[in-house]
C-alpha cells in the first residue's frame, strides 16, 4: 500500500543516516484513536533530530481504505540558513488525490532555490494544481510540487518524487553553512507556522476525529516546533 510504503521509506532513509537521532515522544502524541465518520481512525507520529534539524516529525493518519494522509515537516535549527521541509500526501481508495512537496524558503531569493529547481525538474510532467490560494504562494516556494496525480501518475513516480525531495533536502542540510541571525530565522519560521495554521484545511477533520482539546494540543505541542525549540511536547494540558 502506497501510504505505508512512504512511511517505511521515511524511516529507512533516516535509519541509514548516522547523525539522525529518534526523539522520545509522549504516548498521546505517538498514537491516538478516533472515528472519522463511520470509520475507525488512528494517527501515529514520530520525531527525529539531526545536527541541522531541531525537529523533524512524521504523522500518519489511517482511516481505512477511504483515507490515508502522510505529513512530514522539518524545522531547521536556528544556527543554519535553511528552508523548512514539507510533504503531504493524501490517498483515497489507493489513489493519490493530493501531493505537496517543497522546501519552504524563509527569505526571498534564497540561494537554495536554485538547488530546489533542479529537484523539481524531473517531475514537471505531474498534473499541477494551478488554482492555489494567495496564502500558499506567500509561504511556499515557486518550485513546490502541488499535484493531483490520480491515475495520471504511477505510484512508483509518486514514491520517486517524495524520495527525491526528501533525500535531496537532507543532503543539502548536511552541507549548509551556519548562520548567526538566529532571531531572523526564528521569526521567519514562526511566520510560516502562523500563516499555515490560520488557514490549515485539515484542522477541522482532526477535530471531528480526535476532538478539539487533543487537536489543539497536538498542533501546537507536536506538529509545529519552530527551530526545534520544544517546550510543550510532553504536555496535554495547554
C-alpha positions as CSV (number, residue, x, y, z in Angstrom):
1,X,0.0,0.0,0.0
2,X,1.4,3.4,-1.0
3,X,0.9,5.2,2.3
4,X,2.6,2.6,4.4
5,X,5.4,2.4,1.8
6,X,6.1,6.1,2.1
7,X,6.1,5.8,5.9
8,X,8.6,2.9,5.7
9,X,10.7,4.8,3.2
10,X,11.0,7.8,5.5
11,X,12.1,5.5,8.4
12,X,14.5,3.6,6.2
13,X,16.1,6.8,4.8
14,X,16.6,8.2,8.3
15,X,17.9,4.9,9.7
16,X,20.7,4.9,7.2
17,X,22.0,8.4,8.3
18,X,24.5,8.3,11.2
19,X,23.6,11.7,12.6
20,X,19.9,11.2,12.8
21,X,18.5,10.6,16.3
22,X,14.9,9.5,17.1
23,X,13.3,11.6,19.7
24,X,11.1,10.2,22.5
25,X,7.6,11.5,22.4
26,X,4.7,11.0,24.9
27,X,2.2,8.2,24.1
28,X,-0.6,10.6,23.5
29,X,1.3,12.1,20.5
30,X,2.7,8.7,19.4
31,X,-0.7,7.2,18.8
32,X,-4.3,8.3,19.0
33,X,-7.5,6.6,18.1
34,X,-10.8,8.2,16.9
35,X,-13.7,8.0,14.5
36,X,-13.9,9.7,11.1
37,X,-17.5,9.3,10.1
38,X,-18.2,5.6,10.3
39,X,-14.6,4.6,10.0
40,X,-12.1,3.9,12.8
41,X,-9.1,6.2,12.5
42,X,-5.6,6.1,14.0
43,X,-2.9,8.7,13.8
44,X,0.7,7.7,14.5
45,X,3.6,10.1,14.9
46,X,7.4,10.0,15.1
47,X,10.1,12.7,15.6
48,X,13.8,13.0,15.0
49,X,16.6,15.5,15.2
50,X,19.9,16.0,13.3
51,X,22.8,18.4,13.7
52,X,20.9,20.8,11.3
53,X,17.3,20.0,12.1
54,X,15.9,20.6,15.5
55,X,12.5,19.0,14.8
56,X,11.7,16.6,12.0
57,X,8.3,14.9,12.5
58,X,6.2,12.4,10.6
59,X,2.4,12.0,11.1
60,X,0.4,9.2,9.5
61,X,-3.4,9.3,9.6
62,X,-5.0,6.0,8.7
63,X,-8.8,6.0,8.4
64,X,-9.0,2.8,6.4
65,X,-9.0,2.4,2.6
66,X,-11.1,5.5,2.2
67,X,-8.5,7.9,3.5
68,X,-4.8,8.0,4.5
69,X,-2.7,11.1,5.0
70,X,1.0,11.4,5.5
71,X,2.6,14.7,6.7
72,X,6.3,15.2,7.1
73,X,7.8,18.6,8.2
74,X,11.3,19.6,9.1
75,X,12.3,22.6,11.1
76,X,16.0,23.7,10.8
77,X,18.0,24.7,13.9
78,X,18.3,28.5,14.1
79,X,22.1,28.3,13.5
80,X,21.5,27.4,9.9
81,X,20.2,29.3,6.9
82,X,17.9,26.5,5.6
83,X,14.4,26.2,4.3
84,X,11.7,24.2,6.0
85,X,10.8,20.8,4.5
86,X,7.2,19.9,3.9
87,X,5.5,16.9,2.4
88,X,1.8,16.0,2.5
89,X,0.2,13.1,0.6
90,X,-3.5,12.2,0.7
91,X,-4.5,8.8,-0.5
92,X,-8.2,8.0,-1.1
93,X,-9.0,4.4,-2.1
94,X,-5.4,3.9,-3.1
95,X,-5.3,6.9,-5.4
96,X,-3.2,9.9,-4.6
97,X,-5.7,12.8,-4.7
98,X,-3.3,15.4,-3.3
99,X,0.5,15.7,-3.3
100,X,2.5,18.6,-1.9
101,X,6.3,18.6,-1.8
102,X,8.5,21.6,-1.1
103,X,11.4,23.3,0.6
104,X,9.7,26.3,2.1
105,X,12.0,29.4,1.8
106,X,12.4,31.7,4.8
107,X,13.8,34.6,2.7
108,X,13.2,35.9,-0.8
109,X,15.6,34.9,-3.5
110,X,17.2,32.3,-1.2
111,X,20.2,30.7,-2.8
112,X,18.9,27.2,-2.2
113,X,16.0,27.8,-4.6
114,X,18.5,27.0,-7.4
115,X,19.1,23.6,-6.0
116,X,15.3,23.0,-5.5
117,X,14.6,23.9,-9.1
118,X,16.8,21.0,-10.2
119,X,15.0,18.7,-7.8
120,X,11.6,19.7,-9.3
121,X,12.6,19.5,-12.9
122,X,12.1,15.7,-13.4
123,X,8.5,16.0,-12.2
124,X,7.3,18.8,-14.3
125,X,5.0,16.4,-16.1
126,X,2.9,15.9,-13.0
127,X,-0.6,17.4,-13.3
128,X,-0.3,20.6,-11.4
129,X,-2.8,22.3,-9.1
130,X,-2.9,25.8,-10.6
131,X,-5.7,27.5,-8.6
132,X,-3.7,27.8,-5.4
133,X,-4.8,30.5,-2.9
134,X,-2.6,33.5,-2.4
135,X,-1.5,32.4,1.1
136,X,0.0,29.3,-0.3
137,X,2.0,31.3,-2.8
138,X,3.2,33.5,0.1
139,X,4.8,30.7,2.2
140,X,5.7,28.0,-0.4
141,X,8.5,28.2,-3.0
142,X,8.0,28.6,-6.7
143,X,9.3,25.1,-7.1
144,X,6.8,23.4,-4.9
145,X,5.1,20.4,-6.4
146,X,1.4,20.6,-5.8
147,X,-0.4,17.9,-7.8
148,X,-3.5,15.7,-8.0
149,X,-1.8,12.6,-9.6
150,X,-4.9,10.3,-9.5
151,X,-4.4,7.7,-12.4
152,X,-2.2,10.1,-14.5
153,X,0.9,9.4,-12.5
154,X,2.0,5.9,-11.3
155,X,2.5,5.2,-7.7
156,X,6.2,4.5,-8.4
157,X,6.6,8.0,-9.7
158,X,5.0,9.4,-6.6
159,X,7.4,7.5,-4.4
160,X,10.4,8.7,-6.5
161,X,9.2,12.3,-6.2
162,X,8.8,12.1,-2.5
163,X,12.2,10.4,-2.1
164,X,13.9,12.9,-4.3
165,X,12.6,16.0,-2.5
166,X,13.3,14.4,0.9
167,X,16.7,12.9,0.3
168,X,18.0,15.9,-1.6
169,X,16.8,18.1,1.3
170,X,18.7,16.0,3.9
171,X,21.8,16.1,1.7
172,X,21.5,19.8,1.3
173,X,21.2,20.3,5.0
174,X,24.4,18.4,5.7
175,X,26.3,20.9,3.5
176,X,24.7,24.0,4.9
177,X,26.8,26.8,6.4
178,X,25.9,28.2,9.8
179,X,24.1,31.5,10.2
180,X,24.4,33.9,13.0
181,X,21.0,35.6,12.6
182,X,19.0,33.3,15.0
183,X,16.2,35.8,15.6
184,X,15.5,36.4,11.9
185,X,15.4,32.6,11.4
186,X,13.0,32.1,14.3
187,X,10.8,34.9,13.2
188,X,10.6,33.5,9.7
189,X,9.8,30.0,10.9
190,X,7.1,31.4,13.3
191,X,5.6,33.4,10.5
192,X,5.3,30.3,8.4
193,X,3.6,28.4,11.2
194,X,1.2,31.3,11.9
195,X,0.1,31.7,8.3
196,X,-0.3,28.0,7.7
197,X,-2.2,27.2,10.9
198,X,-4.6,30.1,10.4
199,X,-5.7,28.5,7.1
200,X,-5.0,24.9,7.6
201,X,-7.9,23.0,5.9
202,X,-7.1,19.8,7.8
203,X,-7.7,21.1,11.3
204,X,-11.5,20.6,11.2
205,X,-11.0,17.0,10.2
206,X,-8.7,16.4,13.1
207,X,-11.2,18.0,15.5
208,X,-14.0,15.8,14.2
209,X,-11.8,12.7,14.5
210,X,-9.9,13.2,17.7
211,X,-11.6,16.2,19.5
212,X,-10.9,19.9,19.9
213,X,-8.7,19.6,23.0
214,X,-6.4,17.0,21.7
215,X,-6.2,18.6,18.2
216,X,-5.2,22.0,19.7
217,X,-2.5,20.4,21.9
218,X,-1.2,18.2,19.2
219,X,-1.0,21.0,16.7
220,X,0.9,23.4,18.9
221,X,2.8,20.8,21.0
222,X,3.9,18.4,18.3
223,X,3.2,19.3,14.7
224,X,4.9,22.7,14.7
225,X,8.1,23.4,16.6
226,X,9.9,26.4,15.1
227,X,13.6,26.0,15.4
228,X,13.1,22.7,17.2
229,X,12.6,24.8,20.4
230,X,10.4,22.2,22.2
231,X,8.6,23.5,25.2
232,X,5.4,21.5,25.4
233,X,5.7,18.2,23.6
234,X,5.3,16.3,26.9
235,X,2.0,18.0,27.9
236,X,-1.6,17.7,27.1
237,X,-2.9,20.3,29.4
238,X,-2.4,23.5,27.4
